[in-house]
Amino acid sequence: MTGACVLTLVHETLRKVVPDAPRMDVLGMRTIDKLMSRTGNTPPQDEEELHNWALAGDLASNSLYYSLAGTGRGAWWRGAALGAAAGVGALLLPGPLGLGQAPSNKATRTQAMTVGYYLLGGLVAAAIGHALGDKKGA
């Protein structure tokens, strides 16, 4: 969960001050809107509420994902690989999923930040996993 919290904190902070920052929150809001509409439900109409739903979804899904870094031997490599894979996925998947490409692919700088954010989350998860792991196996 720590990796997901750091990822979300960095994203939410930098999106407010860096013009080309990734807008993964926008992708999350579009995902919620699309999924709820397809299932016959009405997504939140208030943008702030929809944003909060997206953040909660990001925290939950990223926490589960980063938990795969595990503990002990190899946590650093697993965390780095998971983070890098999530970052690349965030660049490649939104377009084919019909969510738009601009939030994560607006500019080269945006792409680099996207991968960097997710890599950071994976490394934080790895650091926690390593710290919690058995020191004999680490």
C-alpha positions in Angstrom: 0.0 0.0 0.0 2.9 2.4 0.7 4.1 2.2 -3.0 0.5 3.1 -4.1 0.3 6.0 -1.6 3.6 7.4 -2.7 2.6 7.1 -6.4 -0.7 8.9 -5.7 0.9 11.6 -3.5 3.5 12.4 -6.2 1.0 12.4 -8.9 -1.6 14.6 -7.1 1.1 17.0 -6.0 2.9 17.4 -9.3 -0.2 17.5 -11.5 -1.0 20.8 -9.8 2.3 22.5 -10.5 3.9 20.9 -13.6 2.2 21.8 -16.8 2.9 18.5 -18.7 2.4 16.2 -15.7 0.6 13.0 -16.4 -3.1 13.0 -15.6 -3.7 9.4 -14.5 -6.6 10.7 -12.5 -8.3 11.7 -15.7 -7.8 8.1 -17.0 -9.2 6.8 -13.8 -12.3 9.0 -14.1 -12.8 8.0 -17.7 -12.5 4.4 -16.8 -15.1 4.7 -14.0 -17.5 6.6 -16.3 -17.1 4.1 -19.1 -17.5 1.0 -16.9 -20.5 2.3 -15.0 -22.2 3.5 -18.2 -21.7 0.1 -19.8 -23.2 -1.7 -16.9 -26.3 0.6 -16.9 -25.3 2.6 -13.8 -24.9 6.3 -13.6 -21.4 7.5 -12.8 -21.0 10.4 -10.3 -21.9 13.6 -12.1 -19.9 15.8 -9.7 -16.3 16.0 -11.0 -14.8 16.1 -7.5 -16.7 13.0 -6.5 -15.7 11.2 -9.6 -12.1 12.3 -9.0 -12.3 10.9 -5.4 -13.6 7.6 -6.8 -10.7 7.4 -9.2 -8.2 8.1 -6.5 -9.7 5.3 -4.3 -9.7 2.9 -7.2 -6.1 3.8 -8.0 -5.0 3.3 -4.4 -6.8 -0.1 -4.2 -5.6 -1.5 -7.5 -2.1 -0.2 -7.2 -1.8 -1.6 -3.7 -2.8 -5.0 -4.9 -0.4 -4.7 -7.9 2.6 -3.6 -5.9 2.0 -6.2 -3.3 3.4 -8.6 -5.9 6.9 -7.2 -5.1 6.7 -9.3 -2.0 9.4 -9.6 0.6 12.9 -10.9 1.0 15.3 -11.9 -1.8 14.4 -10.3 -5.1 12.0 -7.7 -3.8 14.0 -4.9 -5.3 14.0 -6.5 -8.8 10.4 -7.4 -8.6 9.4 -3.9 -7.4 11.4 -2.3 -10.2 10.1 -4.6 -12.8 6.5 -4.1 -11.7 6.9 -0.4 -11.6 8.5 -0.2 -15.0 5.8 -2.5 -16.5 3.0 -0.4 -15.0 4.6 2.7 -16.4 4.9 1.3 -19.9 1.4 -0.1 -19.6 0.1 3.4 -18.7 1.7 4.7 -21.9 0.5 1.9 -24.2 -2.9 0.9 -23.0 -5.1 4.0 -22.7 -5.4 4.5 -26.4 -6.5 1.0 -27.3 -8.9 0.9 -24.3 -10.6 4.0 -25.6 -9.5 6.3 -22.8 -7.4 8.7 -24.8 -3.7 9.1 -25.0 -3.1 12.7 -23.8 -3.2 12.1 -20.1 -0.1 9.9 -20.1 1.4 10.7 -23.6 1.0 14.4 -23.9 4.7 15.1 -24.4 8.0 13.2 -24.0 8.3 14.8 -20.6 4.8 13.4 -19.7 5.8 10.0 -20.8 9.0 10.0 -18.8 7.1 11.2 -15.7 4.5 8.5 -16.2 7.0 5.7 -16.2 9.0 7.4 -13.4 6.0 7.7 -11.1 5.1 4.0 -11.4 8.8 3.0 -11.1 9.0 5.0 -7.9 5.9 3.2 -6.6 7.4 -0.1 -7.3 10.7 0.8 -5.7 8.9 2.1 -2.5 6.9 -1.2 -2.4 10.2 -3.1 -2.8 11.9 -1.1 0.0 9.1 -1.9 2.4 9.0 -5.5 1.4 12.7 -5.8 1.8 12.6 -4.2 5.2 9.8 -6.5 6.3 11.4 -9.6 4.9 13.6 -12.2 6.6 17.1 -10.7 6.8 18.6 -14.2 6.3 16.9 -14.5 2.9 17.3 -10.9 1.8 
